[in-house]
Amino acid sequence: MTFDRNSGLVIVWVNMVQSGAYTRDQVPKMFNLQEVVGEVLDEQAADAA
């Protein structure tokens, strides 16, 4: 199984990290979840800058 940026679990984790409920390091190392969440967060940070 692989996740992409539109996967529900990715969206949930991105929101939880952005809200401060969890840190990036707390995203589970499940399949490619941590990588995709990191990519989305990096992209959003670049867009905000």
mmCIF file as gemmi writes it, N, C-alpha and C atoms, coordinates in Angstrom:
data_model
loop_
_atom_site.group_PDB
_atom_site.id
_atom_site.type_symbol
_atom_site.label_atom_id
_atom_site.label_alt_id
_atom_site.label_comp_id
_atom_site.label_asym_id
_atom_site.label_entity_id
_atom_site.label_seq_id
_atom_site.pdbx_PDB_ins_code
_atom_site.Cartn_x
_atom_site.Cartn_y
_atom_site.Cartn_z
_atom_site.occupancy
_atom_site.B_iso_or_equiv
_atom_site.pdbx_formal_charge
_atom_site.auth_seq_id
_atom_site.auth_asym_id
_atom_site.pdbx_PDB_model_num
ATOM 1 N N . MET Axp A 1 ? 0.848 -1.184 0 1 0 ? 1 A 1
ATOM 2 C CA . MET Axp A 1 ? 0 0 0 1 0 ? 1 A 1
ATOM 3 C C . MET Axp A 1 ? 0.886 1.237 0 1 0 ? 1 A 1
ATOM 4 N N . THR Axp A 2 ? 0.5 2.204 -0.757 1 0 ? 2 A 1
ATOM 5 C CA . THR Axp A 2 ? 1.208 3.487 -0.758 1 0 ? 2 A 1
ATOM 6 C C . THR Axp A 2 ? 0.199 4.62 -0.641 1 0 ? 2 A 1
ATOM 7 N N . PHE Axp A 3 ? 0.649 5.673 -0.043 1 0 ? 3 A 1
ATOM 8 C CA . PHE Axp A 3 ? -0.187 6.851 0.139 1 0 ? 3 A 1
ATOM 9 C C . PHE Axp A 3 ? 0.218 7.927 -0.849 1 0 ? 3 A 1
ATOM 10 N N . ASP Axp A 4 ? -0.739 8.783 -1.194 1 0 ? 4 A 1
ATOM 11 C CA . ASP Axp A 4 ? -0.426 9.971 -1.976 1 0 ? 4 A 1
ATOM 12 C C . ASP Axp A 4 ? -1.001 11.177 -1.242 1 0 ? 4 A 1
ATOM 13 N N . ARG Axp A 5 ? -0.755 12.345 -1.784 1 0 ? 5 A 1
ATOM 14 C CA . ARG Axp A 5 ? -1.162 13.57 -1.084 1 0 ? 5 A 1
ATOM 15 C C . ARG Axp A 5 ? -2.671 13.691 -0.884 1 0 ? 5 A 1
ATOM 16 N N . ASN Axp A 6 ? -3.463 12.933 -1.634 1 0 ? 6 A 1
ATOM 17 C CA . ASN Axp A 6 ? -4.92 12.986 -1.513 1 0 ? 6 A 1
ATOM 18 C C . ASN Axp A 6 ? -5.483 11.915 -0.597 1 0 ? 6 A 1
ATOM 19 N N . SER Axp A 7 ? -4.635 11.07 -0.051 1 0 ? 7 A 1
ATOM 20 C CA . SER Axp A 7 ? -5.096 10.017 0.851 1 0 ? 7 A 1
ATOM 21 C C . SER Axp A 7 ? -5.626 10.64 2.142 1 0 ? 7 A 1
ATOM 22 N N . GLY Axp A 8 ? -6.705 10.093 2.629 1 0 ? 8 A 1
ATOM 23 C CA . GLY Axp A 8 ? -7.334 10.623 3.839 1 0 ? 8 A 1
ATOM 24 C C . GLY Axp A 8 ? -6.396 10.659 5.025 1 0 ? 8 A 1
ATOM 25 N N . LEU Axp A 9 ? -5.602 9.61 5.201 1 0 ? 9 A 1
ATOM 26 C CA . LEU Axp A 9 ? -4.688 9.548 6.337 1 0 ? 9 A 1
ATOM 27 C C . LEU Axp A 9 ? -3.596 10.607 6.228 1 0 ? 9 A 1
ATOM 28 N N . VAL Axp A 10 ? -3.151 10.888 5.042 1 0 ? 10 A 1
ATOM 29 C CA . VAL Axp A 10 ? -2.149 11.941 4.833 1 0 ? 10 A 1
ATOM 30 C C . VAL Axp A 10 ? -2.749 13.292 5.222 1 0 ? 10 A 1
ATOM 31 N N . ILE Axp A 11 ? -3.948 13.555 4.769 1 0 ? 11 A 1
ATOM 32 C CA . ILE Axp A 11 ? -4.612 14.827 5.076 1 0 ? 11 A 1
ATOM 33 C C . ILE Axp A 11 ? -4.791 14.992 6.581 1 0 ? 11 A 1
ATOM 34 N N . VAL Axp A 12 ? -5.189 13.922 7.259 1 0 ? 12 A 1
ATOM 35 C CA . VAL Axp A 12 ? -5.384 13.972 8.712 1 0 ? 12 A 1
ATOM 36 C C . VAL Axp A 12 ? -4.067 14.288 9.417 1 0 ? 12 A 1
ATOM 37 N N . TRP Axp A 13 ? -3.001 13.577 9.035 1 0 ? 13 A 1
ATOM 38 C CA . TRP Axp A 13 ? -1.703 13.806 9.683 1 0 ? 13 A 1
ATOM 39 C C . TRP Axp A 13 ? -1.147 15.188 9.375 1 0 ? 13 A 1
ATOM 40 N N . VAL Axp A 14 ? -1.314 15.671 8.172 1 0 ? 14 A 1
ATOM 41 C CA . VAL Axp A 14 ? -0.857 17.03 7.852 1 0 ? 14 A 1
ATOM 42 C C . VAL Axp A 14 ? -1.576 18.033 8.752 1 0 ? 14 A 1
ATOM 43 N N . ASN Axp A 15 ? -2.866 17.886 8.9 1 0 ? 15 A 1
ATOM 44 C CA . ASN Axp A 15 ? -3.632 18.798 9.754 1 0 ? 15 A 1
ATOM 45 C C . ASN Axp A 15 ? -3.197 18.713 11.219 1 0 ? 15 A 1
ATOM 46 N N . MET Axp A 16 ? -2.925 17.501 11.705 1 0 ? 16 A 1
ATOM 47 C CA . MET Axp A 16 ? -2.52 17.342 13.105 1 0 ? 16 A 1
ATOM 48 C C . MET Axp A 16 ? -1.138 17.942 13.356 1 0 ? 16 A 1
ATOM 49 N N . VAL Axp A 17 ? -0.23 17.817 12.401 1 0 ? 17 A 1
ATOM 50 C CA . VAL Axp A 17 ? 1.098 18.42 12.554 1 0 ? 17 A 1
ATOM 51 C C . VAL Axp A 17 ? 0.988 19.941 12.479 1 0 ? 17 A 1
ATOM 52 N N . GLN Axp A 18 ? 0.195 20.444 11.541 1 0 ? 18 A 1
ATOM 53 C CA . GLN Axp A 18 ? 0.035 21.894 11.402 1 0 ? 18 A 1
ATOM 54 C C . GLN Axp A 18 ? -0.608 22.511 12.644 1 0 ? 18 A 1
ATOM 55 N N . SER Axp A 19 ? -1.516 21.778 13.275 1 0 ? 19 A 1
ATOM 56 C CA . SER Axp A 19 ? -2.19 22.315 14.462 1 0 ? 19 A 1
ATOM 57 C C . SER Axp A 19 ? -1.32 22.237 15.711 1 0 ? 19 A 1
ATOM 58 N N . GLY Axp A 20 ? -0.218 21.491 15.624 1 0 ? 20 A 1
ATOM 59 C CA . GLY Axp A 20 ? 0.677 21.37 16.774 1 0 ? 20 A 1
ATOM 60 C C . GLY Axp A 20 ? 0.357 20.205 17.685 1 0 ? 20 A 1
ATOM 61 N N . ALA Axp A 21 ? -0.641 19.407 17.324 1 0 ? 21 A 1
ATOM 62 C CA . ALA Axp A 21 ? -1.001 18.256 18.148 1 0 ? 21 A 1
ATOM 63 C C . ALA Axp A 21 ? 0.105 17.197 18.135 1 0 ? 21 A 1
ATOM 64 N N . TYR Axp A 22 ? 0.8 17.093 17.008 1 0 ? 22 A 1
ATOM 65 C CA . TYR Axp A 22 ? 1.901 16.143 16.851 1 0 ? 22 A 1
ATOM 66 C C . TYR Axp A 22 ? 3.043 16.84 16.134 1 0 ? 22 A 1
ATOM 67 N N . THR Axp A 23 ? 4.23 16.264 16.279 1 0 ? 23 A 1
ATOM 68 C CA . THR Axp A 23 ? 5.37 16.773 15.525 1 0 ? 23 A 1
ATOM 69 C C . THR Axp A 23 ? 5.557 15.904 14.295 1 0 ? 23 A 1
ATOM 70 N N . ARG Axp A 24 ? 6.383 16.388 13.402 1 0 ? 24 A 1
ATOM 71 C CA . ARG Axp A 24 ? 6.682 15.637 12.185 1 0 ? 24 A 1
ATOM 72 C C . ARG Axp A 24 ? 7.288 14.266 12.493 1 0 ? 24 A 1
ATOM 73 N N . ASP Axp A 25 ? 8.092 14.228 13.536 1 0 ? 25 A 1
ATOM 74 C CA . ASP Axp A 25 ? 8.751 12.968 13.914 1 0 ? 25 A 1
ATOM 75 C C . ASP Axp A 25 ? 7.767 11.949 14.468 1 0 ? 25 A 1
ATOM 76 N N . GLN Axp A 26 ? 6.598 12.385 14.881 1 0 ? 26 A 1
ATOM 77 C CA . GLN Axp A 26 ? 5.603 11.476 15.443 1 0 ? 26 A 1
ATOM 78 C C . GLN Axp A 26 ? 4.703 10.842 14.391 1 0 ? 26 A 1
ATOM 79 N N . VAL Axp A 27 ? 4.83 11.253 13.146 1 0 ? 27 A 1
ATOM 80 C CA . VAL Axp A 27 ? 4.061 10.624 12.066 1 0 ? 27 A 1
ATOM 81 C C . VAL Axp A 27 ? 4.544 9.182 11.958 1 0 ? 27 A 1
ATOM 82 N N . PRO Axp A 28 ? 3.642 8.215 11.96 1 0 ? 28 A 1
ATOM 83 C CA . PRO Axp A 28 ? 4.059 6.803 11.918 1 0 ? 28 A 1
ATOM 84 C C . PRO Axp A 28 ? 4.861 6.459 10.662 1 0 ? 28 A 1
ATOM 85 N N . LYS Axp A 29 ? 5.821 5.586 10.843 1 0 ? 29 A 1
ATOM 86 C CA . LYS Axp A 29 ? 6.625 5.092 9.717 1 0 ? 29 A 1
ATOM 87 C C . LYS Axp A 29 ? 5.894 3.909 9.091 1 0 ? 29 A 1
ATOM 88 N N . MET Axp A 30 ? 4.734 4.197 8.548 1 0 ? 30 A 1
ATOM 89 C CA . MET Axp A 30 ? 3.868 3.177 7.961 1 0 ? 30 A 1
ATOM 90 C C . MET Axp A 30 ? 3.856 3.363 6.446 1 0 ? 30 A 1
ATOM 91 N N . PHE Axp A 31 ? 4.373 2.355 5.74 1 0 ? 31 A 1
ATOM 92 C CA . PHE Axp A 31 ? 4.516 2.452 4.291 1 0 ? 31 A 1
ATOM 93 C C . PHE Axp A 31 ? 5.241 3.75 3.956 1 0 ? 31 A 1
ATOM 94 N N . ASN Axp A 32 ? 4.702 4.603 3.119 1 0 ? 32 A 1
ATOM 95 C CA . ASN Axp A 32 ? 5.357 5.864 2.76 1 0 ? 32 A 1
ATOM 96 C C . ASN Axp A 32 ? 4.656 7.076 3.39 1 0 ? 32 A 1
ATOM 97 N N . LEU Axp A 33 ? 3.886 6.856 4.453 1 0 ? 33 A 1
ATOM 98 C CA . LEU Axp A 33 ? 3.098 7.93 5.074 1 0 ? 33 A 1
ATOM 99 C C . LEU Axp A 33 ? 3.973 9.087 5.53 1 0 ? 33 A 1
ATOM 100 N N . GLN Axp A 34 ? 5.05 8.789 6.246 1 0 ? 34 A 1
ATOM 101 C CA . GLN Axp A 34 ? 5.904 9.84 6.777 1 0 ? 34 A 1
ATOM 102 C C . GLN Axp A 34 ? 6.52 10.68 5.654 1 0 ? 34 A 1
ATOM 103 N N . GLU Axp A 35 ? 6.918 10.04 4.586 1 0 ? 35 A 1
ATOM 104 C CA . GLU Axp A 35 ? 7.511 10.762 3.45 1 0 ? 35 A 1
ATOM 105 C C . GLU Axp A 35 ? 6.51 11.701 2.804 1 0 ? 35 A 1
ATOM 106 N N . VAL Axp A 36 ? 5.301 11.202 2.552 1 0 ? 36 A 1
ATOM 107 C CA . VAL Axp A 36 ? 4.297 12.009 1.859 1 0 ? 36 A 1
ATOM 108 C C . VAL Axp A 36 ? 3.843 13.174 2.736 1 0 ? 36 A 1
ATOM 109 N N . VAL Axp A 37 ? 3.644 12.924 4.017 1 0 ? 37 A 1
ATOM 110 C CA . VAL Axp A 37 ? 3.255 14.007 4.928 1 0 ? 37 A 1
ATOM 111 C C . VAL Axp A 37 ? 4.348 15.072 4.943 1 0 ? 37 A 1
ATOM 112 N N . GLY Axp A 38 ? 5.602 14.663 4.991 1 0 ? 38 A 1
ATOM 113 C CA . GLY Axp A 38 ? 6.713 15.598 4.967 1 0 ? 38 A 1
ATOM 114 C C . GLY Axp A 38 ? 6.737 16.414 3.694 1 0 ? 38 A 1
ATOM 115 N N . GLU Axp A 39 ? 6.492 15.769 2.563 1 0 ? 39 A 1
ATOM 116 C CA . GLU Axp A 39 ? 6.473 16.479 1.283 1 0 ? 39 A 1
ATOM 117 C C . GLU Axp A 39 ? 5.369 17.532 1.246 1 0 ? 39 A 1
ATOM 118 N N . VAL Axp A 40 ? 4.187 17.158 1.723 1 0 ? 40 A 1
ATOM 119 C CA . VAL Axp A 40 ? 3.061 18.104 1.725 1 0 ? 40 A 1
ATOM 120 C C . VAL Axp A 40 ? 3.37 19.286 2.644 1 0 ? 40 A 1
ATOM 121 N N . LEU Axp A 41 ? 3.916 19.007 3.823 1 0 ? 41 A 1
ATOM 122 C CA . LEU Axp A 41 ? 4.246 20.081 4.755 1 0 ? 41 A 1
ATOM 123 C C . LEU Axp A 41 ? 5.317 21.001 4.171 1 0 ? 41 A 1
ATOM 124 N N . ASP Axp A 42 ? 6.335 20.418 3.545 1 0 ? 42 A 1
ATOM 125 C CA . ASP Axp A 42 ? 7.399 21.224 2.924 1 0 ? 42 A 1
ATOM 126 C C . ASP Axp A 42 ? 6.847 22.101 1.803 1 0 ? 42 A 1
ATOM 127 N N . GLU Axp A 43 ? 5.961 21.526 1.003 1 0 ? 43 A 1
ATOM 128 C CA . GLU Axp A 43 ? 5.376 22.265 -0.109 1 0 ? 43 A 1
ATOM 129 C C . GLU Axp A 43 ? 4.521 23.423 0.411 1 0 ? 43 A 1
ATOM 130 N N . GLN Axp A 44 ? 3.745 23.156 1.445 1 0 ? 44 A 1
ATOM 131 C CA . GLN Axp A 44 ? 2.896 24.216 2.003 1 0 ? 44 A 1
ATOM 132 C C . GLN Axp A 44 ? 3.741 25.32 2.642 1 0 ? 44 A 1
ATOM 133 N N . ALA Axp A 45 ? 4.848 24.954 3.264 1 0 ? 45 A 1
ATOM 134 C CA . ALA Axp A 45 ? 5.733 25.947 3.856 1 0 ? 45 A 1
ATOM 135 C C . ALA Axp A 45 ? 6.383 26.808 2.781 1 0 ? 45 A 1
ATOM 136 N N . ALA Axp A 46 ? 6.76 26.192 1.666 1 0 ? 46 A 1
ATOM 137 C CA . ALA Axp A 46 ? 7.36 26.93 0.568 1 0 ? 46 A 1
ATOM 138 C C . ALA Axp A 46 ? 6.35 27.892 -0.065 1 0 ? 46 A 1
ATOM 139 N N . ASP Axp A 47 ? 5.109 27.45 -0.176 1 0 ? 47 A 1
ATOM 140 C CA . ASP Axp A 47 ? 4.06 28.299 -0.746 1 0 ? 47 A 1
ATOM 141 C C . ASP Axp A 47 ? 3.755 29.494 0.159 1 0 ? 47 A 1
ATOM 142 N N . ALA Axp A 48 ? 3.872 29.292 1.464 1 0 ? 48 A 1
ATOM 143 C CA . ALA Axp A 48 ? 3.575 30.351 2.429 1 0 ? 48 A 1
ATOM 144 C C . ALA Axp A 48 ? 4.696 31.386 2.496 1 0 ? 48 A 1
ATOM 145 N N . ALA Axp A 49 ? 5.871 31.002 2.079 1 0 ? 49 A 1
ATOM 146 C CA . ALA Axp A 49 ? 7.028 31.921 2.18 1 0 ? 49 A 1
ATOM 147 C C . ALA Axp A 49 ? 7.064 32.943 1.084 1 0 ? 49 A 1
